[in-house]
Amino acid sequence: MSEKRLVKLRSDQMVCGVASGIANYLNIDPAIVRLLFVLMALTGGHGVLIYIVLAILMPEESAPVGKAHVFDEEEIIIKEA
């Protein structure tokens, strides 16, 4: 079972990936979260402050770890100079 974490997403980021990370965590459209940040920014400026704090504190998603490909002797080609 995979554990759901609140992380910044690189795949769907517009500025820092905060809104897309929150949207992914809550299973909602990122446009809704971005709109909420804009509305909070326009009504008192708290949206900007919250976004900056989250951009600093939220961890980035880790890159998927791939497996190394083992080469056979037949796959290695050495060019002659």
MOPAC internal coordinates of N, CA, C and O (Angstrom, degrees):
PM7 1SCF
backbone

  N    0.0000 0     0.00 0     0.00 0    0    0    0
  C    1.4363 1     0.00 0     0.00 0    1    0    0
  C    1.5323 1   108.76 1     0.00 0    2    1    0
  O    1.2310 1   120.53 1   -50.40 1    3    2    1
  N    1.3232 1   116.59 1   129.60 1    3    2    1
  C    1.4632 1   119.89 1  -178.27 1    5    3    2
  C    1.5253 1   110.36 1   -86.79 1    6    5    3
  O    1.2310 1   121.53 1   -42.80 1    7    6    5
  N    1.3059 1   114.67 1   137.20 1    7    6    5
  C    1.4531 1   121.12 1  -179.97 1    9    7    6
  C    1.5235 1   108.30 1   -88.12 1   10    9    7
  O    1.2310 1   120.28 1   -51.00 1   11   10    9
  N    1.3317 1   117.08 1   129.00 1   11   10    9
  C    1.4481 1   121.61 1  -179.62 1   13   11   10
  C    1.5195 1   109.49 1   -82.50 1   14   13   11
  O    1.2310 1   120.43 1   -50.11 1   15   14   13
  N    1.3401 1   116.78 1   129.89 1   15   14   13
  C    1.4608 1   121.52 1  -178.49 1   17   15   14
  C    1.5151 1   109.98 1  -124.76 1   18   17   15
  O    1.2310 1   120.90 1   -29.56 1   19   18   17
  N    1.3165 1   115.88 1   150.44 1   19   18   17
  C    1.4599 1   121.89 1   175.98 1   21   19   18
  C    1.5215 1   108.17 1   -88.68 1   22   21   19
  O    1.2310 1   120.57 1   -75.71 1   23   22   21
  N    1.3247 1   116.52 1   104.29 1   23   22   21
  C    1.4569 1   122.15 1  -177.74 1   25   23   22
  C    1.5292 1   109.78 1  -135.45 1   26   25   23
  O    1.2310 1   120.59 1   -23.54 1   27   26   25
  N    1.3257 1   116.47 1   156.46 1   27   26   25
  C    1.4613 1   121.08 1   174.47 1   29   27   26
  C    1.5242 1   107.99 1   -74.70 1   30   29   27
  O    1.2310 1   120.71 1   -45.35 1   31   30   29
  N    1.3222 1   116.24 1   134.65 1   31   30   29
  C    1.4598 1   120.52 1  -179.83 1   33   31   30
  C    1.5209 1   110.64 1   -99.17 1   34   33   31
  O    1.2310 1   120.84 1   -51.20 1   35   34   33
  N    1.3097 1   116.00 1   128.80 1   35   34   33
  C    1.4663 1   121.30 1   176.54 1   37   35   34
  C    1.5208 1   111.28 1   -80.76 1   38   37   35
  O    1.2310 1   120.68 1   152.93 1   39   38   37
  N    1.3226 1   116.30 1   -27.07 1   39   38   37
  C    1.4592 1   120.52 1  -173.10 1   41   39   38
  C    1.5220 1   113.25 1   -71.57 1   42   41   39
  O    1.2310 1   119.57 1   153.62 1   43   42   41
  N    1.3370 1   118.43 1   -26.38 1   43   42   41
  C    1.4634 1   121.19 1  -175.65 1   45   43   42
  C    1.5276 1   110.42 1  -131.81 1   46   45   43
  O    1.2310 1   120.29 1  -138.81 1   47   46   45
  N    1.3084 1   117.04 1    41.19 1   47   46   45
  C    1.4532 1   119.08 1  -176.03 1   49   47   46
  C    1.5211 1   111.49 1   -94.03 1   50   49   47
  O    1.2310 1   121.12 1   -32.75 1   51   50   49
  N    1.3345 1   115.47 1   147.25 1   51   50   49
  C    1.4565 1   120.86 1   171.89 1   53   51   50
  C    1.5248 1   109.53 1  -109.26 1   54   53   51
  O    1.2310 1   120.30 1   138.23 1   55   54   53
  N    1.3314 1   117.03 1   -41.77 1   55   54   53
  C    1.4595 1   120.53 1   177.00 1   57   55   54
  C    1.5267 1   108.84 1  -116.72 1   58   57   55
  O    1.2310 1   120.50 1   108.51 1   59   58   57
  N    1.3250 1   116.65 1   -71.49 1   59   58   57
  C    1.4713 1   120.36 1  -179.17 1   61   59   58
  C    1.5249 1   113.04 1  -121.87 1   62   61   59
  O    1.2310 1   119.76 1   171.83 1   63   62   61
  N    1.3160 1   118.06 1    -8.17 1   63   62   61
  C    1.4579 1   121.17 1  -179.08 1   65   63   62
  C    1.5154 1   114.40 1    91.95 1   66   65   63
  O    1.2310 1   120.39 1  -172.90 1   67   66   65
  N    1.3402 1   116.86 1     7.10 1   67   66   65
  C    1.4646 1   120.72 1  -177.83 1   69   67   66
  C    1.5309 1   110.93 1   -67.73 1   70   69   67
  O    1.2310 1   120.37 1   129.57 1   71   70   69
  N    1.3127 1   116.90 1   -50.43 1   71   70   69
  C    1.4697 1   120.79 1  -177.32 1   73   71   70
  C    1.5260 1   111.49 1   -63.41 1   74   73   71
  O    1.2310 1   120.27 1   139.18 1   75   74   73
  N    1.3259 1   117.09 1   -40.82 1   75   74   73
  C    1.4655 1   119.12 1   179.23 1   77   75   74
  C    1.5211 1   111.22 1   -68.74 1   78   77   75
  O    1.2310 1   119.93 1   147.04 1   79   78   77
  N    1.3275 1   117.75 1   -32.96 1   79   78   77
  C    1.4633 1   120.71 1   176.08 1   81   79   78
  C    1.5161 1   112.17 1   -66.73 1   82   81   79
  O    1.2310 1   120.76 1   136.59 1   83   82   81
  N    1.3388 1   116.16 1   -43.41 1   83   82   81
  C    1.4657 1   120.34 1   177.77 1   85   83   82
  C    1.5234 1   110.15 1   -64.51 1   86   85   83
  O    1.2310 1   120.53 1   136.37 1   87   86   85
  N    1.3338 1   116.59 1   -43.63 1   87   86   85
  C    1.4653 1   120.55 1   179.53 1   89   87   86
  C    1.5179 1   111.74 1   -62.45 1   90   89   87
  O    1.2310 1   120.16 1   139.48 1   91   90   89
  N    1.3087 1   117.30 1   -40.52 1   91   90   89
  C    1.4607 1   121.04 1   177.71 1   93   91   90
  C    1.5278 1   110.80 1   -64.15 1   94   93   91
  O    1.2310 1   120.66 1   138.60 1   95   94   93
  N    1.3187 1   116.34 1   -41.40 1   95   94   93
  C    1.4618 1   121.50 1   180.00 1   97   95   94
  C    1.5347 1   111.28 1   -64.50 1   98   97   95
  O    1.2310 1   120.53 1   141.52 1   99   98   97
  N    1.3428 1   116.59 1   -38.48 1   99   98   97
  C    1.4625 1   121.39 1  -178.17 1  101   99   98
  C    1.5287 1   113.42 1   -92.20 1  102  101   99
  O    1.2310 1   120.11 1   178.39 1  103  102  101
  N    1.3268 1   117.40 1    -1.61 1  103  102  101
  C    1.4716 1   123.31 1  -178.09 1  105  103  102
  C    1.5237 1   112.35 1    57.40 1  106  105  103
  O    1.2310 1   120.93 1  -131.96 1  107  106  105
  N    1.3441 1   115.83 1    48.04 1  107  106  105
  C    1.4564 1   121.36 1   175.28 1  109  107  106
  C    1.5192 1   108.76 1  -129.72 1  110  109  107
  O    1.2310 1   120.80 1    -8.15 1  111  110  109
  N    1.3243 1   116.07 1   171.85 1  111  110  109
  C    1.4570 1   121.64 1  -179.48 1  113  111  110
  C    1.5313 1   110.26 1   -71.21 1  114  113  111
  O    1.2310 1   119.59 1   -46.00 1  115  114  113
  N    1.3306 1   118.38 1   134.00 1  115  114  113
  C    1.4624 1   120.64 1   179.57 1  117  115  114
  C    1.5323 1   113.56 1   -60.32 1  118  117  115
  O    1.2310 1   120.14 1   152.43 1  119  118  117
  N    1.3310 1   117.33 1   -27.57 1  119  118  117
  C    1.4638 1   120.46 1   179.13 1  121  119  118
  C    1.5316 1   111.27 1   -62.10 1  122  121  119
  O    1.2310 1   120.18 1   146.47 1  123  122  121
  N    1.3090 1   117.27 1   -33.53 1  123  122  121
  C    1.4658 1   121.32 1   178.70 1  125  123  122
  C    1.5224 1   110.10 1   -65.88 1  126  125  123
  O    1.2310 1   120.26 1   135.35 1  127  126  125
  N    1.3180 1   117.10 1   -44.65 1  127  126  125
  C    1.4641 1   121.05 1  -179.68 1  129  127  126
  C    1.5218 1   109.83 1   -66.56 1  130  129  127
  O    1.2310 1   120.23 1   137.92 1  131  130  129
  N    1.3265 1   117.16 1   -42.08 1  131  130  129
  C    1.4643 1   120.49 1   178.49 1  133  131  130
  C    1.5290 1   110.92 1   -62.51 1  134  133  131
  O    1.2310 1   120.52 1   139.11 1  135  134  133
  N    1.3326 1   116.62 1   -40.89 1  135  134  133
  C    1.4586 1   120.96 1   177.82 1  137  135  134
  C    1.5291 1   111.16 1   -63.17 1  138  137  135
  O    1.2310 1   120.21 1   139.74 1  139  138  137
  N    1.3249 1   117.21 1   -40.26 1  139  138  137
  C    1.4627 1   120.65 1   177.38 1  141  139  138
  C    1.5298 1   111.60 1   -63.26 1  142  141  139
  O    1.2310 1   120.03 1   139.56 1  143  142  141
  N    1.3245 1   117.55 1   -40.44 1  143  142  141
  C    1.4637 1   120.67 1   176.74 1  145  143  142
  C    1.5280 1   110.87 1   -62.90 1  146  145  143
  O    1.2310 1   120.18 1   138.60 1  147  146  145
  N    1.3347 1   117.27 1   -41.40 1  147  146  145
  C    1.4657 1   120.78 1   179.22 1  149  147  146
  C    1.5245 1   110.35 1   -65.72 1  150  149  147
  O    1.2310 1   120.07 1   135.68 1  151  150  149
  N    1.3210 1   117.48 1   -44.32 1  151  150  149
  C    1.4631 1   120.72 1   178.65 1  153  151  150
  C    1.5247 1   111.69 1   -61.99 1  154  153  151
  O    1.2310 1   120.25 1   139.18 1  155  154  153
  N    1.3376 1   117.13 1   -40.82 1  155  154  153
  C    1.4695 1   120.17 1   177.59 1  157  155  154
  C    1.5251 1   110.62 1   -67.01 1  158  157  155
  O    1.2310 1   120.35 1   145.72 1  159  158  157
  N    1.3259 1   116.93 1   -34.28 1  159  158  157
  C    1.4604 1   120.25 1   179.09 1  161  159  158
  C    1.5292 1   111.07 1   -68.33 1  162  161  159
  O    1.2310 1   120.73 1   142.92 1  163  162  161
  N    1.3277 1   116.22 1   -37.08 1  163  162  161
  C    1.4630 1   120.26 1  -179.07 1  165  163  162
  C    1.5263 1   112.78 1   -77.05 1  166  165  163
  O    1.2310 1   119.99 1   156.34 1  167  166  165
  N    1.3116 1   117.62 1   -23.66 1  167  166  165
  C    1.4657 1   120.93 1  -178.73 1  169  167  166
  C    1.5161 1   110.38 1  -110.85 1  170  169  167
  O    1.2310 1   121.16 1  -110.79 1  171  170  169
  N    1.3086 1   115.39 1    69.21 1  171  170  169
  C    1.4501 1   119.77 1   174.99 1  173  171  170
  C    1.5117 1   114.72 1   113.83 1  174  173  171
  O    1.2310 1   119.45 1   164.20 1  175  174  173
  N    1.3033 1   118.65 1   -15.80 1  175  174  173
  C    1.4568 1   121.14 1   177.02 1  177  175  174
  C    1.5126 1   115.65 1    82.84 1  178  177  175
  O    1.2310 1   119.97 1  -175.92 1  179  178  177
  N    1.3197 1   117.66 1     4.08 1  179  178  177
  C    1.4575 1   119.65 1  -178.29 1  181  179  178
  C    1.5265 1   112.46 1   -70.18 1  182  181  179
  O    1.2310 1   120.21 1   153.74 1  183  182  181
  N    1.3173 1   117.21 1   -26.26 1  183  182  181
  C    1.4626 1   120.43 1  -179.69 1  185  183  182
  C    1.5080 1   112.44 1   -62.00 1  186  185  183
  O    1.2310 1   120.19 1   141.07 1  187  186  185
  N    1.3169 1   117.25 1   -38.93 1  187  186  185
  C    1.4615 1   121.11 1   179.49 1  189  187  186
  C    1.5224 1   109.96 1   -66.73 1  190  189  187
  O    1.2310 1   120.60 1   134.84 1  191  190  189
  N    1.3221 1   116.46 1   -45.16 1  191  190  189
  C    1.4615 1   121.02 1  -179.96 1  193  191  190
  C    1.5290 1   111.41 1   -62.49 1  194  193  191
  O    1.2310 1   120.50 1   134.48 1  195  194  193
  N    1.3241 1   116.65 1   -45.52 1  195  194  193
  C    1.4675 1   120.91 1   179.73 1  197  195  194
  C    1.5249 1   110.27 1   -63.12 1  198  197  195
  O    1.2310 1   120.56 1   137.73 1  199  198  197
  N    1.3405 1   116.54 1   -42.27 1  199  198  197
  C    1.4625 1   120.02 1   179.98 1  201  199  198
  C    1.5295 1   111.30 1   -62.44 1  202  201  199
  O    1.2310 1   120.38 1   136.36 1  203  202  201
  N    1.3225 1   116.87 1   -43.64 1  203  202  201
  C    1.4709 1   120.63 1  -179.54 1  205  203  202
  C    1.5219 1   110.88 1   -64.04 1  206  205  203
  O    1.2310 1   120.68 1   136.94 1  207  206  205
  N    1.3325 1   116.31 1   -43.06 1  207  206  205
  C    1.4692 1   119.76 1   179.34 1  209  207  206
  C    1.5283 1   110.41 1   -63.26 1  210  209  207
  O    1.2310 1   120.35 1   135.79 1  211  210  209
  N    1.3351 1   116.94 1   -44.21 1  211  210  209
  C    1.4640 1   119.74 1   178.82 1  213  211  210
  C    1.5275 1   111.97 1   -66.58 1  214  213  211
  O    1.2310 1   120.07 1   144.54 1  215  214  213
  N    1.3283 1   117.46 1   -35.46 1  215  214  213
  C    1.4665 1   120.26 1   178.42 1  217  215  214
  C    1.5212 1   111.05 1   -63.79 1  218  217  215
  O    1.2310 1   120.56 1   148.36 1  219  218  217
  N    1.3246 1   116.54 1   -31.64 1  219  218  217
  C    1.4601 1   120.22 1   178.90 1  221  219  218
  C    1.5209 1   111.53 1   -81.15 1  222  221  219
  O    1.2310 1   120.31 1   139.04 1  223  222  221
  N    1.3339 1   117.02 1   -40.96 1  223  222  221
  C    1.4624 1   120.78 1  -172.15 1  225  223  222
  C    1.5260 1   115.25 1   -87.24 1  226  225  223
  O    1.2310 1   119.96 1   148.17 1  227  226  225
  N    1.3342 1   117.69 1   -31.83 1  227  226  225
  C    1.4696 1   119.94 1  -177.30 1  229  227  226
  C    1.5243 1   110.57 1   -71.40 1  230  229  227
  O    1.2310 1   120.03 1   -47.55 1  231  230  229
  N    1.3167 1   117.54 1   132.45 1  231  230  229
  C    1.4685 1   119.33 1   176.51 1  233  231  230
  C    1.5251 1   110.60 1   -74.30 1  234  233  231
  O    1.2310 1   120.86 1   -25.79 1  235  234  233
  N    1.3280 1   115.96 1   154.21 1  235  234  233
  C    1.4583 1   120.41 1   175.38 1  237  235  234
  C    1.5121 1   109.41 1   -82.47 1  238  237  235
  O    1.2310 1   121.38 1   -27.28 1  239  238  237
  N    1.3344 1   114.97 1   152.72 1  239  238  237
  C    1.4512 1   118.18 1   177.77 1  241  239  238
  C    1.5205 1   108.91 1   -64.97 1  242  241  239
  O    1.2310 1   120.81 1   -35.56 1  243  242  241
  N    1.2996 1   116.05 1   144.44 1  243  242  241
  C    1.4615 1   119.32 1   179.72 1  245  243  242
  C    1.5149 1   109.10 1   -80.69 1  246  245  243
  O    1.2310 1   121.39 1   -33.75 1  247  246  245
  N    1.3030 1   114.95 1   146.25 1  247  246  245
  C    1.4552 1   120.50 1   178.78 1  249  247  246
  C    1.5207 1   109.04 1   -68.44 1  250  249  247
  O    1.2310 1   120.48 1   -38.85 1  251  250  249
  N    1.3301 1   116.68 1   141.15 1  251  250  249
  C    1.4535 1   118.12 1   178.55 1  253  251  250
  C    1.5260 1   111.13 1   -61.89 1  254  253  251
  O    1.2310 1   121.20 1   -43.54 1  255  254  253
  N    1.2938 1   115.31 1   136.46 1  255  254  253
  C    1.4613 1   120.73 1  -178.60 1  257  255  254
  C    1.5174 1   108.16 1   -89.59 1  258  257  255
  O    1.2310 1   121.05 1   -59.48 1  259  258  257
  N    1.3188 1   115.59 1   120.52 1  259  258  257
  C    1.4557 1   120.36 1   179.82 1  261  259  258
  C    1.5156 1   110.89 1   -99.00 1  262  261  259
  O    1.2310 1   121.14 1   -15.04 1  263  262  261
  N    1.2980 1   115.42 1   164.96 1  263  262  261
  C    1.4548 1   119.82 1   177.90 1  265  263  262
  C    1.5180 1   109.14 1   -91.63 1  266  265  263
  O    1.2310 1   120.81 1   -35.72 1  267  266  265
  N    1.2974 1   116.06 1   144.28 1  267  266  265
  C    1.4559 1   120.89 1   178.25 1  269  267  266
  C    1.5303 1   109.29 1   -72.82 1  270  269  267
  O    1.2310 1   121.72 1   -37.55 1  271  270  269
  N    1.3026 1   114.31 1   142.45 1  271  270  269
  C    1.4600 1   119.94 1   178.50 1  273  271  270
  C    1.5253 1   108.54 1   -91.19 1  274  273  271
  O    1.2310 1   120.89 1   -53.46 1  275  274  273
  N    1.3039 1   115.91 1   126.54 1  275  274  273
  C    1.4609 1   120.88 1   179.25 1  277  275  274
  C    1.5145 1   108.23 1   -88.99 1  278  277  275
  O    1.2310 1   120.96 1   -53.74 1  279  278  277
  N    1.3221 1   115.76 1   126.26 1  279  278  277
  C    1.4543 1   120.70 1  -179.19 1  281  279  278
  C    1.5185 1   110.40 1   -90.25 1  282  281  279
  O    1.2310 1   121.38 1   -39.44 1  283  282  281
  N    1.3089 1   114.96 1   140.56 1  283  282  281
  C    1.4528 1   120.80 1   171.21 1  285  283  282
  C    1.5267 1   107.94 1   -87.84 1  286  285  283
  O    1.2310 1   121.15 1   -15.96 1  287  286  285
  N    1.3235 1   115.40 1   164.04 1  287  286  285
  C    1.4583 1   119.14 1   178.32 1  289  287  286
  C    1.5110 1   111.45 1   -62.50 1  290  289  287
  O    1.2310 1   120.19 1   150.27 1  291  290  289
  N    1.3206 1   117.25 1   -29.73 1  291  290  289
  C    1.4638 1   121.38 1  -178.90 1  293  291  290
  C    1.5219 1   111.33 1   -72.12 1  294  293  291
  O    1.2310 1   119.46 1   155.29 1  295  294  293
  N    1.3075 1   118.64 1   -24.71 1  295  294  293
  C    1.4667 1   122.02 1  -177.68 1  297  295  294
  C    1.5219 1   112.79 1   -84.07 1  298  297  295
  O    1.2310 1   120.04 1   163.22 1  299  298  297
  N    1.2989 1   117.54 1   -16.78 1  299  298  297
  C    1.4430 1   120.50 1  -178.61 1  301  299  298
  C    1.5261 1   109.04 1   -86.80 1  302  301  299
  O    1.2310 1   121.21 1   -58.44 1  303  302  301
  N    1.3339 1   115.29 1   121.56 1  303  302  301
  C    1.4620 1   121.07 1  -179.90 1  305  303  302
  C    1.5241 1   107.23 1  -116.03 1  306  305  303
  O    1.2310 1   121.15 1   -53.16 1  307  306  305
  N    1.3132 1   115.41 1   126.84 1  307  306  305
  C    1.4570 1   120.44 1   179.80 1  309  307  306
  C    1.5182 1   107.28 1  -108.76 1  310  309  307
  O    1.2310 1   121.24 1   -58.51 1  311  310  309
  N    1.3442 1   115.24 1   121.49 1  311  310  309
  C    1.4490 1   119.92 1   178.14 1  313  311  310
  C    1.5200 1   109.74 1   -79.41 1  314  313  311
  O    1.2310 1   122.00 1   -39.87 1  315  314  313
  N    1.3013 1   113.77 1   140.13 1  315  314  313
  C    1.4652 1   117.83 1   175.77 1  317  315  314
  C    1.5144 1   108.19 1   -88.42 1  318  317  315
  O    1.2310 1   120.72 1   -40.08 1  319  318  317
  N    1.3090 1   116.24 1   139.92 1  319  318  317
  C    1.4693 1   121.24 1  -176.14 1  321  319  318
  C    1.4841 1   112.06 1   -75.20 1  322  321  319
  O    1.2310 1   120.10 1   180.00 1  323  322  321

